[in-house]
Structures are given as structure tokens and as C-alpha cells.
Amino acid sequence: MLRIGIVVGEPSGDTLGAGLVRELRKKNKNLKIEGIGGEKLKIEKMDLLFPMEKLSVMGFTEVLGRYFELRSIRNKLIKHFLKNPPDIFIGIDSPDFNLCIEKRLRKAGIKTIHYVSPSVWAWRMGRVKKIKDSVDLILNVFPFETQIYDRYGVPNKYIGHPLADLLSSTPNIESSRNSLGLPLDKRIIALLPGSRRNEIKRIAAPLLKASLIAKEKDKNLLFICALIDNDSLEIFKKIKNKIAPNLDVNVYIAKTHQAIESSDIVMLASGTATLESMLLYKPMIVAYKMSWLTYLIVKLLAKLPYASIPNILANDCIVPECLQYRCTPKILASELDKFLNSTKNIKKITSYYEKFSKKLRKQADYGAANAVLQLIENDKLN
């Protein structure tokens, strides 16, 4: 039996982990997977040692408030895997949590992989040394990451992005709207306030207020919102009832892909959804707010002027970013108005999207599974 430890801390990592496990099972039916995951890894018969929600926290001040709880979980995981050594441990994203586990396990002779490079190219470049000490292999999902790790002698492999393989290069708006019961004659704006509770609490209000401003100008607009679960829905509903009780918003649970594909424009929190929107060729307005202390720390450590994946890939501001003090209803509504009244701007953005999407489609699940099995095989040969 092949034993694999996996730890993911958020929904995007859960998706990556599930795709990797499915591909591994094609090559080896006798697998035991255990660690931390969400519903998708649970479906893949993962033994959950802790619920993923325990790790879904963002920002320095937010993490600080739960430091002792997170440290306790991490120590229990290390103790478990040292007592029951897997053939390999795979930390998927969540680097501040996973790299500590990987370092301890690697020191004990357990092979480790970190899947999804920490954003060392954006900030905290000093983490490269910790990564080198912690992992036997890092799996990169963006092409520019390889040269960084090669420069520092960190074993790495570019596999492309699994999300790029999942999403069609020719989005079908009509089919998606039919699946959600949406009209074909409306201009639809998708609101994605994030997957974490703190994100929704900070970002939903300015998105909704901006929507009210836009609706006043154009009655043909229809707003939809995609949320990850019922807890997120309850938070969003409370904010909407207070901010915009009379604004019609169709809300969907666990249908982010369909909501993005159905839309004409997306207003969203910075994160994985910006990649999904890019892959579906949607013009987007990126919003983000965090605690001021966290924001100041990020500003001090940041190496890049951009937060969203399309802008980072382009090394240019091709999509508008409304971050922190710019995350206001007036600014968001102004950026939305520009898209609503300029097809030229949209064509320019989607031409960038097409170029980036081709580079990211490389059958990532297949490449990741091969890399995992090859590392295990090499270990046995040694």
C-alpha cells in the first residue's frame, strides 16, 4: 500500500489535491491518503485528521489571533506523521503552515513535496532558503517560477495549472445561463466576495454599494453572486440586507465556475478566482481589503506592484485593481462603467488572456502525479 500525507488549507488547494489523488489512483489503486482536506478530497476517500476550515484564515493579524490553535494542529500533524510515516508528504499551498511540517518530516527522512509555489516572486524572497531546507521537490503552476528556483538550486518542476486544464478555452455563456436559470438578454455582473469569512465581511459591502450605483445608471444589469457554502451565504445575506436590501442579486452556492462563465463582467476578491475569470476570458475588477496592520506589513514586504494573477503574468496593469483604500463603491463603480462602455478595452484584455491560458494548459494533474511517483521510486532505488 502506498501511503500519502496531504495537507490543504483552502478550497483551491482542495481542488488541486483531489485532481492529484484521482490521477494517482489511475496509476496505483492501492492508496491510503490522510491529512487535512475539504469536501473534494473527502470524496476521494481521504482520511481527515482535521477539517480544512480550521486552516482557512488569511492575514497576519487574523493568524495571530488563532496562533496557538494553529500551532497545536500543526504539532499534532507532525507527531502523527512521524509516528506513522507516509511514503511521501505533500503540502498543497498554505506555505506558512505546511513548510514547517515539511521541514520536520524531511529531517526525519520522509520525502516531501510542496505543490504550488509560495509567492516568493511577489514578497518575502527570504522564504526560498526555508523552501530549500523543507522540500525535496516543489511543483510550480506558473512558468516564471522555474527560473527563480533554478537560480537558488531548489529542485522544481513546472506542471502548468490544473484549473487551466479543467476550464474550456471556449466558454459557453448560453449554456451556463440556462443551467442557472438566467436570462440571455441581460448584462450580467458576477460578484465574488471571496471564500473566507473575513474576506466576505470586508469586500461584500463595497461590491454591493458599487452595484447599486451601476444599477441606477443601467436598469438592464443583473447581478449574481457565487459563494462557497451556506456559512458564507449567511454572512453575505446579513450584509446585503443592511447595505442593499432592494437590490436583486441571484445567489448561488458552490457554482463559481457557472457564475463566472454566465457573466459579462466579474467584480471579485483577489485570489484564485482571478485566474478562473482569466481562463474564461472575462473582464474583471479586482477588489481587496484586509486589516490595516496586515496591509502595512504586506506593503513593506511586497516586491510586485500587482495583486491579481493576470497582472502578475503580464507584469502590467491589464485589469483594474481596487485594493484597500481604493476598494470603495465609487471607484469600483467607475471601473465597472469603463467596461460597460468600452469594447476596445475588453478586446485588449482578452487577447492577453488567450496568450497566458495557452501557457498554463499542460495536463497538470498528470504531471503532478508522475512527479510524486517518480520521487517515491527514486527514494526506493536509493
C-alpha positions as a Python dict, from the first residue, in 0.01 Angstrom:
ca = {
    (1, 'M'): (0, 0, 0),
    (2, 'L'): (121, 348, -91),
    (3, 'R'): (68, 595, 195),
    (4, 'I'): (48, 965, 118),
    (5, 'G'): (4, 1255, 359),
    (6, 'I'): (-165, 1567, 222),
    (7, 'V'): (-248, 1898, 391),
    (8, 'V'): (-452, 2171, 222),
    (9, 'G'): (-583, 2487, 383),
    (10, 'E'): (-842, 2629, 144),
    (11, 'P'): (-1088, 2534, -133),
    (12, 'S'): (-846, 2595, -422),
    (13, 'G'): (-597, 2355, -261),
    (14, 'D'): (-874, 2101, -206),
    (15, 'T'): (-944, 2108, -581),
    (16, 'L'): (-575, 2060, -664),
    (17, 'G'): (-544, 1776, -413),
    (18, 'A'): (-850, 1594, -542),
    (19, 'G'): (-724, 1612, -902),
    (20, 'L'): (-383, 1481, -797),
    (21, 'V'): (-533, 1191, -600),
    (22, 'R'): (-760, 1091, -889),
    (23, 'E'): (-460, 1078, -1122),
    (24, 'L'): (-253, 882, -867),
    (25, 'R'): (-530, 622, -836),
    (26, 'K'): (-516, 563, -1211),
    (27, 'K'): (-155, 455, -1165),
    (28, 'N'): (-184, 284, -825),
    (29, 'K'): (-520, 157, -693),
    (30, 'N'): (-378, 70, -351),
    (31, 'L'): (-353, 418, -197),
    (32, 'K'): (-410, 546, 154),
    (33, 'I'): (-450, 925, 173),
    (34, 'E'): (-469, 1107, 506),
    (35, 'G'): (-424, 1458, 642),
    (36, 'I'): (-631, 1776, 605),
    (37, 'G'): (-864, 1839, 316),
    (38, 'G'): (-1210, 1960, 221),
    (39, 'E'): (-1516, 1803, 63),
    (40, 'K'): (-1344, 1721, -267),
    (41, 'L'): (-1062, 1525, -102),
    (42, 'K'): (-1316, 1362, 126),
    (43, 'I'): (-1495, 1233, -184),
    (44, 'E'): (-1159, 1087, -293),
    (45, 'K'): (-1161, 877, 27),
    (46, 'M'): (-912, 1084, 221),
    (47, 'D'): (-896, 1017, 596),
    (48, 'L'): (-943, 1361, 751),
    (49, 'L'): (-737, 1421, 1064),
    (50, 'F'): (-872, 1778, 1096),
    (51, 'P'): (-1134, 1976, 898),
    (52, 'M'): (-988, 2212, 640),
    (53, 'E'): (-1189, 2505, 781),
    (54, 'K'): (-951, 2512, 1079),
    (55, 'L'): (-676, 2641, 847),
    (56, 'S'): (-884, 2882, 636),
    (57, 'V'): (-752, 3206, 776),
    (58, 'M'): (-589, 3498, 595),
    (59, 'G'): (-371, 3789, 708),
    (60, 'F'): (-111, 3844, 977),
    (61, 'T'): (-344, 3981, 1241),
    (62, 'E'): (-606, 3713, 1174),
    (63, 'V'): (-347, 3434, 1203),
    (64, 'L'): (-208, 3590, 1519),
    (65, 'G'): (-549, 3565, 1683),
    (66, 'R'): (-551, 3188, 1625),
    (67, 'Y'): (-179, 3124, 1659),
    (68, 'F'): (-196, 2876, 1947),
    (69, 'E'): (-478, 2675, 1787),
    (70, 'L'): (-294, 2653, 1454),
    (71, 'R'): (33, 2561, 1625),
    (72, 'S'): (-143, 2285, 1818),
    (73, 'I'): (-290, 2138, 1498),
    (74, 'R'): (47, 2155, 1323),
    (75, 'N'): (226, 1984, 1611),
    (76, 'K'): (-35, 1707, 1622),
    (77, 'L'): (4, 1650, 1248),
    (78, 'I'): (383, 1631, 1277),
    (79, 'K'): (355, 1387, 1566),
    (80, 'H'): (107, 1172, 1372),
    (81, 'F'): (318, 1155, 1055),
    (82, 'L'): (640, 1086, 1246),
    (83, 'K'): (467, 800, 1425),
    (84, 'N'): (302, 675, 1103),
    (85, 'P'): (547, 778, 826),
    (86, 'P'): (389, 817, 483),
    (87, 'D'): (583, 729, 168),
    (88, 'I'): (559, 1097, 84),
    (89, 'F'): (409, 1414, 231),
    (90, 'I'): (254, 1677, 3),
    (91, 'G'): (177, 2023, 132),
    (92, 'I'): (-59, 2199, -106),
    (93, 'D'): (-31, 2578, -87),
    (94, 'S'): (-75, 2726, 268),
    (95, 'P'): (305, 2770, 290),
    (96, 'D'): (326, 2929, 635),
    (97, 'F'): (155, 2621, 778),
    (98, 'N'): (291, 2349, 550),
    (99, 'L'): (659, 2439, 522),
    (100, 'C'): (711, 2387, 896),
    (101, 'I'): (558, 2039, 870),
    (102, 'E'): (762, 1960, 560),
    (103, 'K'): (1087, 2067, 724),
    (104, 'R'): (1031, 1846, 1030),
    (105, 'L'): (925, 1544, 825),
    (106, 'R'): (1210, 1581, 575),
    (107, 'K'): (1459, 1597, 861),
    (108, 'A'): (1316, 1262, 976),
    (109, 'G'): (1379, 1110, 632),
    (110, 'I'): (1029, 1145, 486),
    (111, 'K'): (1015, 1270, 127),
    (112, 'T'): (829, 1600, 91),
    (113, 'I'): (672, 1793, -195),
    (114, 'H'): (526, 2141, -185),
    (115, 'Y'): (258, 2186, -451),
    (116, 'V'): (206, 2550, -561),
    (117, 'S'): (498, 2780, -506),
    (118, 'P'): (466, 3040, -233),
    (119, 'S'): (460, 3382, -398),
    (120, 'V'): (829, 3447, -337),
    (121, 'W'): (836, 3645, -662),
    (122, 'A'): (592, 3892, -504),
    (123, 'W'): (720, 3922, -148),
    (124, 'R'): (929, 3752, 124),
    (125, 'M'): (1201, 3622, -110),
    (126, 'G'): (1384, 3504, 202),
    (127, 'R'): (1146, 3208, 213),
    (128, 'V'): (1340, 3043, -71),
    (129, 'K'): (1603, 2924, 179),
    (130, 'K'): (1334, 2775, 402),
    (131, 'I'): (1177, 2607, 100),
    (132, 'K'): (1514, 2459, 1),
    (133, 'D'): (1555, 2317, 353),
    (134, 'S'): (1197, 2187, 367),
    (135, 'V'): (1119, 2014, 38),
    (136, 'D'): (1262, 1753, -195),
    (137, 'L'): (1062, 1898, -482),
    (138, 'I'): (842, 2200, -546),
    (139, 'L'): (571, 2183, -812),
    (140, 'N'): (526, 2515, -994),
    (141, 'V'): (197, 2616, -1154),
    (142, 'F'): (329, 2930, -1327),
    (143, 'P'): (613, 2922, -1586),
    (144, 'F'): (815, 3216, -1449),
    (145, 'E'): (867, 3040, -1113),
    (146, 'T'): (1111, 2784, -1254),
    (147, 'Q'): (1393, 3031, -1316),
    (148, 'I'): (1367, 3159, -957),
    (149, 'Y'): (1410, 2812, -805),
    (150, 'D'): (1677, 2712, -1057),
    (151, 'R'): (1875, 3019, -952),
    (152, 'Y'): (1870, 2906, -588),
    (153, 'G'): (1925, 2536, -659),
    (154, 'V'): (1582, 2423, -541),
    (155, 'P'): (1455, 2106, -718),
    (156, 'N'): (1138, 2208, -902),
    (157, 'K'): (910, 2114, -1188),
    (158, 'Y'): (668, 2330, -1388),
    (159, 'I'): (347, 2133, -1442),
    (160, 'G'): (105, 2405, -1556),
    (161, 'H'): (-211, 2495, -1368),
    (162, 'P'): (-481, 2228, -1313),
    (163, 'L'): (-753, 2492, -1336),
    (164, 'A'): (-640, 2574, -1690),
    (165, 'D'): (-694, 2208, -1787),
    (166, 'L'): (-1040, 2197, -1629),
    (167, 'L'): (-1184, 2504, -1797),
    (168, 'S'): (-1284, 2514, -2161),
    (169, 'S'): (-1097, 2756, -2383),
    (170, 'T'): (-1432, 2844, -2544),
    (171, 'P'): (-1676, 2944, -2265),
    (172, 'N'): (-2043, 2877, -2338),
    (173, 'I'): (-2238, 3168, -2192),
    (174, 'E'): (-2575, 3048, -2318),
    (175, 'S'): (-2537, 2701, -2167),
    (176, 'S'): (-2416, 2840, -1834),
    (177, 'R'): (-2701, 3089, -1813),
    (178, 'N'): (-2952, 2817, -1890),
    (179, 'S'): (-2805, 2597, -1616),
    (180, 'L'): (-2851, 2880, -1363),
    (181, 'G'): (-3189, 2990, -1495),
    (182, 'L'): (-3056, 3327, -1607),
    (183, 'P'): (-3192, 3540, -1896),
    (184, 'L'): (-2995, 3578, -2216),
    (185, 'D'): (-3093, 3942, -2276),
    (186, 'K'): (-2937, 4094, -1963),
    (187, 'R'): (-2584, 4220, -1899),
    (188, 'I'): (-2479, 4009, -1603),
    (189, 'I'): (-2226, 4118, -1343),
    (190, 'A'): (-2088, 3844, -1117),
    (191, 'L'): (-1995, 3938, -760),
    (192, 'L'): (-1737, 3713, -593),
    (193, 'P'): (-1655, 3850, -246),
    (194, 'G'): (-1415, 3568, -156),
    (195, 'S'): (-1410, 3225, 5),
    (196, 'R'): (-1301, 3323, 356),
    (197, 'R'): (-1537, 3474, 611),
    (198, 'N'): (-1313, 3775, 677),
    (199, 'E'): (-1291, 3848, 305),
    (200, 'I'): (-1668, 3847, 265),
    (201, 'K'): (-1714, 4074, 567),
    (202, 'R'): (-1475, 4332, 421),
    (203, 'I'): (-1543, 4307, 48),
    (204, 'A'): (-1916, 4231, 7),
    (205, 'A'): (-2030, 4576, 119),
    (206, 'P'): (-1828, 4783, -133),
    (207, 'L'): (-1922, 4541, -412),
    (208, 'L'): (-2291, 4572, -328),
    (209, 'K'): (-2278, 4952, -297),
    (210, 'A'): (-2097, 4974, -632),
    (211, 'S'): (-2370, 4754, -781),
    (212, 'L'): (-2636, 4996, -656),
    (213, 'I'): (-2458, 5285, -828),
    (214, 'A'): (-2428, 5089, -1155),
    (215, 'K'): (-2793, 4977, -1143),
    (216, 'E'): (-2908, 5338, -1118),
    (217, 'K'): (-2733, 5408, -1449),
    (218, 'D'): (-2831, 5089, -1633),
    (219, 'K'): (-3154, 4908, -1545),
    (220, 'N'): (-3061, 4621, -1779),
    (221, 'L'): (-2789, 4499, -1543),
    (222, 'L'): (-2844, 4179, -1349),
    (223, 'F'): (-2622, 4090, -1054),
    (224, 'I'): (-2536, 3740, -942),
    (225, 'C'): (-2318, 3620, -656),
    (226, 'A'): (-2127, 3293, -610),
    (227, 'L'): (-2041, 3174, -260),
    (228, 'I'): (-1863, 2865, -136),
    (229, 'D'): (-2103, 2735, 131),
    (230, 'N'): (-2405, 2812, 350),
    (231, 'D'): (-2196, 2982, 620),
    (232, 'S'): (-2070, 3227, 357),
    (233, 'L'): (-2428, 3275, 239),
    (234, 'E'): (-2546, 3373, 586),
    (235, 'I'): (-2268, 3633, 618),
    (236, 'F'): (-2344, 3772, 273),
    (237, 'K'): (-2720, 3788, 337),
    (238, 'K'): (-2672, 3988, 658),
    (239, 'I'): (-2453, 4239, 478),
    (240, 'K'): (-2688, 4265, 180),
    (241, 'N'): (-2997, 4313, 397),
    (242, 'K'): (-2821, 4603, 566),
    (243, 'I'): (-2648, 4758, 263),
    (244, 'A'): (-2871, 4685, -37),
    (245, 'P'): (-3200, 4522, 67),
    (246, 'N'): (-3377, 4622, -255),
    (247, 'L'): (-3103, 4515, -497),
    (248, 'D'): (-3190, 4196, -684),
    (249, 'V'): (-2897, 3954, -660),
    (250, 'N'): (-2920, 3589, -764),
    (251, 'V'): (-2705, 3396, -517),
    (252, 'Y'): (-2554, 3051, -586),
    (253, 'I'): (-2368, 2807, -364),
    (254, 'A'): (-2070, 2608, -499),
    (255, 'K'): (-2131, 2730, -857),
    (256, 'T'): (-1844, 2975, -901),
    (257, 'H'): (-1747, 2840, -1242),
    (258, 'Q'): (-2102, 2868, -1381),
    (259, 'A'): (-2145, 3216, -1233),
    (260, 'I'): (-1824, 3343, -1394),
    (261, 'E'): (-1899, 3178, -1729),
    (262, 'S'): (-2253, 3325, -1727),
    (263, 'S'): (-2133, 3678, -1666),
    (264, 'D'): (-2026, 3964, -1889),
    (265, 'I'): (-1803, 4122, -1622),
    (266, 'V'): (-1675, 3995, -1288),
    (267, 'M'): (-1616, 4200, -972),
    (268, 'L'): (-1417, 3984, -734),
    (269, 'A'): (-1181, 3943, -443),
    (270, 'S'): (-817, 3894, -536),
    (271, 'G'): (-727, 3523, -533),
    (272, 'T'): (-773, 3205, -735),
    (273, 'A'): (-1099, 3336, -883),
    (274, 'T'): (-897, 3592, -1080),
    (275, 'L'): (-724, 3301, -1256),
    (276, 'E'): (-1057, 3129, -1324),
    (277, 'S'): (-1202, 3451, -1464),
    (278, 'M'): (-896, 3494, -1686),
    (279, 'L'): (-922, 3138, -1817),
    (280, 'L'): (-1289, 3205, -1901),
    (281, 'Y'): (-1191, 3530, -2079),
    (282, 'K'): (-1392, 3759, -1852),
    (283, 'P'): (-1305, 4125, -1794),
    (284, 'M'): (-1266, 4172, -1420),
    (285, 'I'): (-1237, 4431, -1149),
    (286, 'V'): (-1026, 4308, -859),
    (287, 'A'): (-1111, 4422, -507),
    (288, 'Y'): (-941, 4351, -176),
    (289, 'K'): (-937, 4480, 180),
    (290, 'M'): (-751, 4349, 482),
    (291, 'S'): (-679, 4477, 830),
    (292, 'W'): (-466, 4792, 817),
    (293, 'L'): (-185, 4629, 1013),
    (294, 'T'): (-174, 4337, 769),
    (295, 'Y'): (-186, 4579, 476),
    (296, 'L'): (107, 4783, 608),
    (297, 'I'): (316, 4469, 661),
    (298, 'V'): (235, 4345, 310),
    (299, 'K'): (326, 4684, 160),
    (300, 'L'): (661, 4675, 338),
    (301, 'L'): (743, 4324, 215),
    (302, 'A'): (588, 4332, -132),
    (303, 'K'): (818, 4312, -435),
    (304, 'L'): (550, 4349, -703),
    (305, 'P'): (303, 4633, -755),
    (306, 'Y'): (22, 4391, -851),
    (307, 'A'): (-203, 4154, -657),
    (308, 'S'): (-405, 3972, -925),
    (309, 'I'): (-277, 3681, -1131),
    (310, 'P'): (-345, 3836, -1477),
    (311, 'N'): (-145, 4147, -1387),
    (312, 'I'): (139, 3943, -1239),
    (313, 'L'): (158, 3726, -1551),
    (314, 'A'): (155, 4035, -1772),
    (315, 'N'): (383, 4235, -1542),
    (316, 'D'): (146, 4518, -1627),
    (317, 'C'): (-185, 4655, -1503),
    (318, 'I'): (-414, 4499, -1762),
    (319, 'V'): (-709, 4461, -1519),
    (320, 'P'): (-806, 4726, -1264),
    (321, 'E'): (-714, 4656, -901),
    (322, 'C'): (-906, 4836, -627),
    (323, 'L'): (-710, 4750, -316),
    (324, 'Q'): (-751, 4869, 42),
    (325, 'Y'): (-823, 5247, 37),
    (326, 'R'): (-923, 5218, -332),
    (327, 'C'): (-1175, 4946, -253),
    (328, 'T'): (-1464, 5191, -240),
    (329, 'P'): (-1808, 5181, -404),
    (330, 'K'): (-1736, 5492, -611),
    (331, 'I'): (-1407, 5364, -756),
    (332, 'L'): (-1543, 5014, -819),
    (333, 'A'): (-1850, 5157, -993),
    (334, 'S'): (-1629, 5384, -1206),
    (335, 'E'): (-1416, 5089, -1321),
    (336, 'L'): (-1729, 4888, -1397),
    (337, 'D'): (-1866, 5177, -1602),
    (338, 'K'): (-1550, 5179, -1815),
    (339, 'F'): (-1600, 4814, -1908),
    (340, 'L'): (-1970, 4861, -1975),
    (341, 'N'): (-1891, 5138, -2224),
    (342, 'S'): (-1570, 5018, -2393),
    (343, 'T'): (-1549, 4704, -2607),
    (344, 'K'): (-1200, 4810, -2719),
    (345, 'N'): (-1068, 4779, -2362),
    (346, 'I'): (-1226, 4435, -2326),
    (347, 'K'): (-1071, 4307, -2652),
    (348, 'K'): (-726, 4419, -2540),
    (349, 'I'): (-760, 4233, -2210),
    (350, 'T'): (-891, 3910, -2362),
    (351, 'S'): (-600, 3899, -2610),
    (352, 'Y'): (-366, 3884, -2309),
    (353, 'Y'): (-585, 3616, -2152),
    (354, 'E'): (-557, 3393, -2458),
    (355, 'K'): (-177, 3405, -2458),
    (356, 'F'): (-147, 3325, -2087),
    (357, 'S'): (-406, 3047, -2097),
    (358, 'K'): (-215, 2851, -2362),
    (359, 'K'): (98, 2852, -2146),
    (360, 'L'): (-90, 2720, -1844),
    (361, 'R'): (-265, 2423, -2011),
    (362, 'K'): (-21, 2131, -1965),
    (363, 'Q'): (-222, 1843, -1806),
    (364, 'A'): (-110, 1945, -1458),
    (365, 'D'): (-278, 1661, -1262),
    (366, 'Y'): (-96, 1408, -1480),
    (367, 'G'): (236, 1590, -1444),
    (368, 'A'): (198, 1625, -1067),
    (369, 'A'): (112, 1257, -1020),
    (370, 'N'): (412, 1149, -1229),
    (371, 'A'): (642, 1376, -1026),
    (372, 'V'): (511, 1231, -697),
    (373, 'L'): (554, 869, -808),
    (374, 'Q'): (896, 935, -959),
    (375, 'L'): (1021, 1088, -632),
    (376, 'I'): (893, 787, -437),
    (377, 'E'): (1054, 546, -686),
    (378, 'N'): (1388, 728, -675),
    (379, 'D'): (1379, 712, -296),
    (380, 'K'): (1328, 334, -306),
    (381, 'L'): (1618, 293, -550),
    (382, 'N'): (1844, 483, -315),
}
